[in-house]
Amino acid sequence: MAFESDSAGNNRLASYPTFQDWRAATNLFDGLAFARGFGTVMKTAAGAERLVTAYVTDEFFEVLPTRAAVGRTLIAGDWAPGAPAAVMLSHRLWQRRFGGDPAAVGRNIVLGDRSYTVVGVLPVDYGYPTWAELYAPITVILSTDRALQQRGLHTDSRIVGRLRAGVDTAAASRGLSAVAARLADSYPAESGGWRSVALFPVEAEVLGDTGAQLRLLTAAAVLVLLIACVNVANLSLARATARSRELAIRTALGAGRAALFRLLAAESLLLGVTAGALGLGVAVWLTGVIRRVGQDVLPRVDEIAVDVAPLLMGMAICVAAVIAFGLIPALRPVIGTLAGELKETAGSGTARSRHRVRAGLVVTEFALALVLLVGAGLLLRSILRLQEVNVGFEPDRLLAIPIDPPSPRYDDPARALVLYRTLADAVARVPGVISVALTNHVPLSGASMPSQIEVDGARSDREDAGEVLFRVIDTAYLRTAGVPLVAGRNLTADDIRSPAQAVLVNQTLAKRYWPGRNPIGERITVFKSAQGRLDFGEPVRSSVVGVVGDVRHYAPEADIVPEVYVPYTLAVWPRIALLARVRTDPGSSALLLHRAVQGVDPDIPLEGADLRSGVYQLTDSLRDTFAYRRLVTGLLLAFAIPALFLAAVGLYGVIAYLVSQRAHEIAIRMALGASERSVLRLVLVQGLKLALIGAAVGTVGVLAGGRVLEAQLYGVTSTDPVSLLGAGVMLTLVALLATFLPARRATKVEPMRALRAE
């Protein structure tokens, strides 16, 4: 992906004319392609629906090659002047709106006011640009989309390229930056500050910010594997002790080390294959669970499957680990003489070296388990902190109704304004509605429009002009959304009628440009620098009449950026959203609001019309912002719980072994008058000591490697004492439970029987 970049390191999407200049001036790419995202309306028997079409240049499917799942991809002739309009369907659209019917290829569909012929369906794993559901040649809209003729920031566009062999990213960036610098000199008003080009891999957009979390989960899986391996080693040592007489007899009868290897390898192989098969079943089941719970969270979740390659690798690791650690008994020399091993209590006593090894393994298990528990605890604490964040508006009983008027019927700004006001009035008449507002971008939708502003008294060259987010509202927006007015006044009806006179700014913008001063009455110039709006035109100079509270439009953890709020009549958006605050149940109100909109014009598609009504609650949006974090936290807990269980099993085995080895000592203690309580305390202390040492080692590991988690945390640090203490307490409780049974068994030792065995 290629972006224009300024001296401050900010990136922006480039225009189509800029793309053409880049492509003509460089030979560093095998192909350079442009995609223009454009909202189009498709009407079917199920109703009107807004879809996003990627109008692409002729090299797009060469840069990102694929084969059609059904039909064909776009070919050179589809870009020829006068060629019939061809379109490809994304796989998800084909399944959702055409039922996966192969006969959809060859069918004519109407998008907006034009008929297209479906020529093919893309494969299920083709999903770029991530917002595209239809793909068509850019020549179809080249003469009608005026934004394609204009330079500057271009919303909803992508430029992608495939580097030539031997050309690295740095060289390509330098080459395009030289072109960008020339364009900045040639077009200072549109590109003056954008003198370089930044390149990023396409997968960065496709995967979003999931890469870090996936690496975190991979590390957690490795830790669980290590714990399992340590547990196998521990159990193998215990098994070796229990079988010492058998191995001694085999050795005395002539069995060599090779024979012992073969015996133990065969047994371990059987165990490993059985464990691997069980793990495979669990993996298949968990894959289905993840696909269900991650449906609206993970990118390309439908493609998650148990693939053959990782399956074979996992099976190989499982079998290899079990065999490797299962051969430990064969690596140890046969202890003692045959006569010694045949004694009933052979191996009893201190057996210090053997006990140290097993104790060390248990310490390792508890240390690794603590790392996982602390990680899960930190993520959980982050979610709790995020839920306490003030998002700047009141989401309860607030409904959003995104509207996309069909083109070209409402392309005229004056007609669009009449429609928007009519829709707001219709929704306001719905029973239970308290207030209704208009805005271009719904809070928490992630949508925004970056624009430049100039502030009187500040440096006025465009390179230093501040970038802000540009939002359009009406007079009811603050009241309906629950955004506080901090200073000055709200927009009035006069401001709506004369929209160039007044704007609102948020607190962040006010503090940045007028620190310690009253911004009311200050003059600013707003550059409507993004292409594609109905009334794209000259910059607007206005006065600041009010300061509003900061709203977290992206997510509770996202940084707050400067924002300017202008009357919706100043910049007539091709799409609008209604916000409705209701006093009744939001769920039951949604359908009534949908009917009110359809009553104004049944051809108006609602964004998200594949949902039940296209109307959604802002509380759902807020909850959805935590969905990915909850999923990752849940998966990490899913790793931590079996890790803790394995550590408990390991501790139980070690303490049980210790009790059996010290049976003679315990018998003597009890014969000399030791109480059951003192024996119980003796054994419990042994188990707790191992667990606490493991917790201490794990804490050191957390402190040393905590930076790995820092980027995933909010409101807490990797050294959060609550998480560390909570994990330590949990480990202690598990250690007590794991130690109690063998400790209880130790109190039941019969002194005379144990002494007689010697």
N, C-alpha and C positions, 0 to 999 in steps of 0.2 A: 504494500500500500504506500502511496506517495502523498505527502501533505506539503503545503507551503508552510514555511517556518519563519518567525521573526527573530530579532536579536535577543529577545527575552526567553526564547525557547518555546514560545506558544506555537501551536500548530493549527491550521485551518484547512478545510476542504477546498480544493481548487476548482475553478470554473472550467467549463468546456472549452472556451477559447484558449485558456492557459494550457490545458491538456493538449490541444492541437499544436501549440507552439513547442511544447516539450517533445512531442512525438516527432515533429519535423526536424528538430535540432539535435537529436541524439541518436547514436547507433549502439548504445550500451545495452539495449534490451532486444531479446528475440521477439518480444511483443509488448506493447503498451496499450492498455484498454481503459475505457471510460464507461461507467454505469451511472445513469441518472434515475434516481428513485422518484416515482410519480404516482400519486394516489389516483386510482381509477375506480369507477363503479361498475360492478357486474350485476345485472339483474337476471334473476332466475325465478322459477315458480316459488322458491323458498323465500323470496324477497330480495331487496337490494343489499349489496354488501360492498364495502370499500375494501379494495385490495391494493397492494403496493406492487407496481410493475417496475422491473429494472429494464430500462431502455439502454441497450448496450451497443458499443461499437463493434466493428467486424472482427477484431482480434480477441474479443473477450473469451470465446471458447477455445482459443489457441493458448492464451495465457493460463486459463484455468480449464484444461481439457477434460472432457468426459464423454461418455457414450449414453445415448438416450435409453431409458428403461423401456419405453414404448415409442415407436415412431422414429423421428430423427431429430438432430440438433439443428440450430439455425445454420444456414449455408450462405456462401457469398452472394448468391442471387437474391436472398431476402433483403439485402441492403441496397439493391439496385433501384435507381429512381423509377417510380411508378409500379414497383412490385407489389403484389397483394400483401396486406398486413398479415404477418405470421407471428405466432406466439407459442411459447413453450410453457407448460404447467410445471410448477414444483410438485414433488411427489406428495407432499402433505395436502396441497390443494386438490390434486387429482383424487386422493383418497377421500377427502372430506366433502367436496362438492360434486364429484362425479362417481363416487363409490368404487373407485379403482377400475372402472370400465375401460378396456382397451379401445372400445369404439369411440371414446372421447376424442381420439386423434382423428383429424379430418372434419371434426364438427366446427361450425361457426359459432363464435360467442361475441356478444356485444359488450365492449368496454367503453364507458362514456357514451359518445355518439358515433363510435366507429365499430365496424365488424372486423373480427380477426379470425383467421383459420388456425386451429390448434394443429401444430405439426409434430409435436412430441411431448414426452413426459421425462423430466430429469430423474436420475436415480435417487434413492432414498438418502444417500450419503452426500448429496450435493446441496449445499446450503449457503452459498455466498452470492451476493450480499445477504446477510442474515435476515434482513427484513423483506426480501423479495419473494413473491409468490407466483409471479409471472415474469417471463423474459421475452422481450421483443426488440427488433432493430431500432436503433436510435433515430434512423431516418424517418420513422413514422411520425415523430413529433418535432423534427428539426425545424420545420417551417412554422409551427404553431406555438411552441414553447419559447417565449421570449427570453426566459432565464438562460437558455443555452446560447444566446447571443451576447450576454453581458459578462463582464469580468467582475472580480471581487469574490467575496465569500459565496460559495454555492452550497446550499443545504442539500442533504440527501444525495450526495454524489460520492463515487468511489473511483480512484485511479489505481489500477493494479498493473504490475509488470512482471515479466519473467526475464531475469538477467541472462545475458549471453555467457557462454562458457568462458571461464577465466576472468570474469568481471565480478568483483566483490561488492558488497553493499556500500562500503565507504567510497569506492571509485564512482559508483553510479550516483551516489548522493552529491559528490563534488561536481560531476558532469551536469546534472540537472540544476544544481545551485548556480552554476555559471549562467545557465539560461534564465533562471529566476531573477538573477541580478540584472540582466539586460531588460527583462520585462518590467522590473520595478522602476528602472530609469525611463522606460518608454511609457508606462502607465502609472505615474506617481499617485494619482487619486485613488485608483483601485488596488494597486499592488506595491505602493511605495515602501511600506515597512516589511514586506515579505520577500526577502532577498535570498533565501536558501530553501532547500528541500529536505525533508526528513523521510526516511524509508523505514517501514516496519513490516514484519512478516504477516501475511494474511491470517495465519493461525492465531495471532494475538487478538484479533477481533472476534474470530469464530469461538475461541475458548473463553474470551473475556478474562476475568480475574480468577478463573478456576484453576489455573496452573499451580499456583502456590498451595492451594488447598489439596489438590491431588497429590502434590509432592509430600505434603504433611501426612495424608492418609497412607501413602506408600511407605513413609518412614515408620508410621504406626504399625503397618503390616509386618515390616521387617523386625520391629521390636517384639511383636507377638511370636514371630517365627523363632527369634533368638530365645525367647522364654521357653517355647516348646522344645527347642533343641537342648537347652539346659535341663529341662525336665526329663527328657529322654535319657540324657547322660546320668542324671541323678537316679532315675529308676533303674538304669542299667547297672549302676554301681550297687544298688540295693539288691538287684537280682543276682549279681555276681556273688555277693556275700551269701545270699540264700542258697546258691548253687555251688558254693565252694567245695562241698563234699563230693557232689556229682562230678565236678571238673577234676578234682583230685583223683577220684576213682578212674575216670577216663584216661587221665595221664598215666596213672600207675599201670593200667592195662595196655599201654603202648600208644595211646592217641597223642599225636604230635600237635604243635601249634597250628599247622595248616588244617588239621582235622577240626580243631576247635573253631578256627576261622570259618570254615564251611558250615559248621553246625549253627553258629551264631548268626552268620550272614543269611542263611536260609530262614531262620526264625525272624530276623529283623526285616527281611524282604516281605514276608507274609504280613507282618505288622504294618510295614510302610504302605503296601498296596491297599490293605484294608483301610488304613487311615486316609490315604489319598482318595479312595473311592467315596468314603464318607464326606471328605472335604469337598469333593466335586459336587455331590448332592446338595450340600449346604450352599456352595457357590452359585449353583443354578437357581436355588430358591431365593437367595439374597439378591441375585441379579433382577429377578422379577419384582422383588420388594423395592429395590432402588429405582427401577423404571416407573413404578407406580408413585412412590412418594416424591420422586424428583421430576415428575412430568412437567411442572411449570418452573422448575428451578435450574436443572442442568441443561447445558446446550447439547443439542442432538441426542437427547436421552433415548430416543427410539433405537439408536444404533448401539446402545450398550448391550453386549451379549458376551457369553462365555466363548471366547475365540479359541481356536484349536492351538495356536502357538503358545499363548500364556497358559492354557490348560496343560499342555505337555510339559512346559517348563515348571509349572507348579507341582505336577505329579513327580517330575524328576527330582526337584528340590526336596519334596516330602520323603520320597523313597531313599534318596541319598543321605538325608539327615538322619533318618531312623537307622539305616545300615551303619553309617559312620559312628554314631554314638552307641549303637547296639553292640559294636565290636570292642568296646572298652574292656569287657572282661577278658577277652582273648589277648589284649595287650599287656595285661598285668601278669606277673609271674605267679604260678600256682603257689599259694601261701601255705607254709607249714608242711608237715609230713602227712602221709595218708592217715596215720594213727591219730594225729592231732585233729585232722578235719573230721574224723569219724566220731570224735567226742560230741556229746549232745550240745555242749555250749561252745563249740569251736568258734574262735573269733571273738569271744566275749572279752571283757576287759576294756581298756581305754581305746585301743585301735586308733590312736590319735591321728595318724596321717590320713587314714581312710575317712575319718570323721571330718577332718579339716576340709578335705576336698568337697564332700557333700554339703557341708555347712557353707562353704564358699559359693557353691552353685545356688543354694537357696538365697543367699545374700544377693547374688546377681539377679535372680528372678524378682525379688522384692524391689530392687533398685529400678529395674526396667518397668515393673508394674507401676511404681510411683511416678515415673516420668509420664506414662500414659494417663494416669489419673490426674496429675497436675495439669497436663495439656487439656484434657476434657473439662476440668474444673475452670481453667482460665477462659476457655471458649464459652462455657455456660455463664460465667460471671460477666463476660462481655455482652452477651445477649441481655442479661438482666439490666446492665447499665444502659444499653441502648433503649430498652423499653422505658427508661426513666427520662430520656431526652425529650425536651420540649421541641416539637417539630414546627412550632410557629403558627399553627392553625388548629382548629377544633375538628377532628375527623369524625367524631360521633354524630350519627344521624345526618351525615353529609353524603349526598349522592352525586356522581359525575355522569354526565350524558355527553360523550364526545359526538360531534356532528360533522358530517362531511357532505356538504351540498353537492348534488350532481352537477358536473360540468357538461356542457357550457351554459346551462340554464342560469346558473348563479355566478358566472364569471364577472359580470358587471358589479363593481363595488357597491353602487347604490342599491341594486337589487339584493345583494347579499346582506346589506345592513338591514333592510326591511325584513328579510327572512329571519335574521338573528333576533330582532326585537319581537317579531311575531311568535317565534318559538318560546322566548322567555315569558311572554305574556300567557301563552297557552299552558306552559308548565306551572306558572304561578296560580292558575285557576284550579289545579288539581287539589282535591281535598287533602288536608294534612300538610301541605307545603307552606312553610313559614316565609321563606324568601328564596329568590332565584337570582343568579349572577351569570355574567358572561366573561369568559377568559379564553386565551388561546392555548394555554398550557395548564393542565390540572396539576395541583401539587402532588408530589411523589410519582408522577408519571415518567420522570426522567427526560421529558421533552424540554427543549430550551431553544432560544434563538440568540446567539451572541451578536452583539452590535458594538460599535464604537461610540464613545461620547467625548465631547470636549467641554471642559469646565472653565468658565471665565476666571482669569487669573492664573491658570495653569498653562504649561507649555502647549501650544496648539498644533504642532505638527502631527500628522496622522500617526507616525510611528510611535509617538509617546502618548497618543490618546488612549484613555483607559478602555478596556473591554468590559462590557457589562452584559447581563442577560436582559433581554427585551421582552416585556410581557404586556399584553393588552387586557384591560379590565373595564367594567362599567362601574356606576356609582354604588351598586349593591354588593360588589365583590368582597370588600373588607367585612361587612356585616355577615354575609352568607358564609364565607370561609372561616370566619372567626380570627382574622388577622388583626392585631391591635394597631391602632393609630397612635404613634408615639409623640408626634409633634405636628403642629400645623393643622391642616384640614384635609378632608377627603375630597375626591373629585365631585363636582356638582353637575347638574343638568346643563348649565351653561358651558362647562368644560367639555361635555360630550358634544354639544352643538358647535363649539369653537375649539376643536381638539388640539390646536397648535399652541395653546396658551398655558397649559398646566400639566405637570407630571408629578408623580410620587417617586420617592427613592426609598430603599431600605436602609436600615441602620448601618450596615457594613459599608455601603457606598457613602453615606453621610460622614462616617468616621474617617474614611480614607481621604476624602477631598476637603472636608471642613472640620478637622479635629479640634474639639473644644469650642467650636463656633456653631451658631444657629444657621442651618442651611436654608431656612425658609426665605424665599425671595431670590435666591441665587439663580443665575442663568446658566443653562447647559444646552449643548447642541447634541441631538441624538441623530446618529447616522444610521439610516435603515439600510445597512450594507449587505444584507442577505438577499439572494435572488429568489424569485418564485412567488412573491406575495401579489395580491391583486392590485395594490396601489403602489408598487415599488416606485420610489421617486426621490426627491431631493431631501437633504438633511433638514431636520425640524429644530428650531430654536425655541425653548420653552423655559418657564420658571418653575422652580421647585416649590410646591404649595404644601407638601406634607411629607412626613417621614413615617414609614410603617415598620413593624417588627420584622425581623429576619425570618424567612420561611425556608425550611430544608426541603427543597423541591426534588432532590434526587433520592436521598436516603438519610436516616437519622445520623449516620456516621460521616456523611459527606461534608466537606468544607462549605461554609456559606460564602457565596460570591456576591459582588455588587449587582444590584438589580434596579431597573427603572421600570415603573408602571405608567403606561400611557393610556389615554382613552381609546376604546376599541374602534372608535370612528376615525382615529388618526391613521391606523395601519389596519386595513380591512383584511383579515386573515381568510385564506381560502377554506380553512377549517376552523371550527369554533367548538367550545365546550360549554355546556350549561352546568352550573353547580346549583343543587337544590338542597336546602336544609328542611328536614321534615320533622314533624312532631309524632308521627305514627311510626309503625314498624318499618324500617328501611326495606326489608325484603319484600313486603307486600306493596310498598310504594313504587318499587322499581317498574313493575309491569304497567302501573297506571301512568307513570311518566313516559314510558315507551309509547303507549297508546296516544298520549297527548302529542308527541312529536310526529307520529305517523298520521295523526289527524290533520296536521298542518300541510304535510306533503308526503304521501306514502312512498314516493320515490327516494326519499332521503335515507341513505344508508347510515346505520350506526356503526362506528368503529367497534370491533369486537362483536359484530352481529352474529358470529357463529356461537356466541354465548346465548344464554336464555333470553336476554332482552337487550343486551348492549349497554345496560345501565349497571354501574357498579358502585359499591360502597367504599369510601375512603378508608374506613377501618380495615377493610380487606387489603387495600393497597399497603397500608402501614404494616399489617401482619405479614404480607408477602415480602416486605423488605428484609424480614428476619428469616425467611424460608431457607435460604441457602446456608446461612450460619447454623440454623437448627439442624439441617441435614448433615453438615460436616461434624457438628458436635455430637449428634446421635451416632454417626459412624465411628467417631473416635471413642465414644463410650462403648460401642459394640466391640471395639478392639480391647478396651481397657478391662471390661468385665471378664472375658475369658483369660486375659493375662493375669488378673487377680486370682481367678480360680486355679490356674496352673501353678501360681506361686503358692497358694494354699495347699494344693496337693503335694508340691515339693516339700513344704515345711512339715506337713503331716507325715510324709514318708521318712524324713530325717529324724523327727522326734520319736516316731514309732520305732525306728531302727535303734536310736539312742536308748530308749527304754528297754528294748530287748537285750542290748549289749550290757546295760548296767543293772540287769535284773539281780545279779549276785550282790552288787553293792547296795541296791535298794532293799534286798532281803535282810542284809546285815543291819542296815539302818533301822528297819522296822523291828527286827529281833531285839535291837538295843533300846527300843521304846519310841522310835520316831512315829509321829502321828500321821494319819492320812493327809491332813491339811498341809503338813510340812513337806511331804512327798509331792503333793499336788503343786505346791508353790515352787518346789525345786525344778520340776519339769516345765512348768509354765514360764519360769524365768529363762530357761534355756531357749524356748521358742521365741519369746519376746525379744531376747537379746539379738537373735539372728534377724528378726524382722526390723528392729530399730537400726541395726547396722546397715541393713539394706536400704532403709528409708534415708539414712544419713548419706549413703553413697548416691542414692537417687537424687537427693536434694542438691548435692554438688553437681551432678549431671544437669539438672534443671537450670541451676545458676550459670553453668558454663555454656549451655546450648540454648538458653532461653531466647536469644535474639532471633532464632528461627521462627518463633511464634509472634514476635512483636508486631509484624505487619497485619496479623489476623486479629489483634486484640483491640478493644476499645474501652477506655476508662480504667483499665487495669494494666499492670506491668507483668512481665514474666516472673517477677519475684513477689507476686501478690501473696502476702502472708496468709490470707484466708484460704486460698487454694492450696498452698503448701500444707497448712495445718489440717485442713479438711482431708487431704489425701493421706497425711500421716495418721490421722485418727482412724480412717477407714482401714488402712493397712494394719494398724494395731488391733482393731476389732477382728479382722479376718485372721490375724495371727493367733489371737486368743481362741477363736473357734477351731482353727486347725490344730492347735496344741492341746485343747482340752480333752479330746477323746483319748489320745495316748497317755496323757497325764492321768486321766481317770483310771485307765487300765493299769498304770503303775501302782496306784493305791490298792489294787486288788492282788498284788503279788503275794503268794504264800511263802513266808520265809523258809520253812522247813523243806518245802519241795525244791525251791531254788537252790538251797545249800546242798541238798542231797544230790542234785544234778552234777555238782562239782566233785 
